[in-house]
């Protein structure tokens, strides 16, 4: 099977020759691994089944001082675009011609996070409670802009899926009640998911934290892949039992205990346990729950890769 076929099979909940994997690392962790790659680049050595590409997008620009104050701001929003569409499409074509990988567009901070980046988290959480019309309007405008940017890129046949990222939880629970999420966040998310599906692409979502109450909603909304399913705060067996035939999961291998502090054999054992549980019958992208950082020894990264490359 090609990498792309392997990922697509997992999303369809079909058993492949092995679990597809996507292992990402922070720069300092990649530097630690460099002596072990035999002169290969990081990407060549890891050889993920998924290549994540980042499109031209937009950022806040020169917002007034009142945007970081406690009161609802009155100065206008300013945004600026970043990146080149020409370079993005050229890169996609080159990747499609030279690799068999699944091409995933990564858009982190796409909605809720984009809102609180403008105001600060505490201020925007207060806005959601005390100035709900402002919060509604801000998030609607964010999604309106997102849809324009998405329409500009989704025509590319080379794209297989889009990952949208906004963290809705802590390791203790949601940052807001499910009812507030339904009111404030769900409508915009649904518009984005529907547009991505209209172009025949898979919808991936990244949200850190204990977001269990939202998972049935995400299933209803048509989500295809959920990340990072943190085992520190979510029960993997329950997720697989209750939603394993409805969602594919990407992540799940702890970056807080075994990977940084375990032995290579402990890493192999835990990685196999998670892979065998979450990958039974398909529906799993093998991965740590977060980017690997420099606290993970190179020997443990190599042990993780050993398991990732195993056939089942």
Secondary structure, 3 states (H helix, E strand, C coil): CCHHHHHHHHHCCCCCCCCEECCCECHHHHHHHHHHCCCCCHHHHHCCCEEEECCCEEEECCCCHHHHCCCCCCCCCCEEEECCHHHHHHHHHHHHHHCCCEEEEEEECCCHHHHHHHHCHHHHHHHHHHCHHHHHHHHHHHHHHHHHHHHHHCCCCCCCEEEEECCCECCCCECCCHHHHHHHHHHHHHHHHHHHHHCCCEEEEECCCCCHHHHHHHHHHCCCEEECCCCCCCCHHHHHHHHCCCCEEEEEECCCCHHHHCCHHHHHHHHHHHHHHHCCCCCEEEEECCCECCCCCHHHHHHHHHHHCCCC
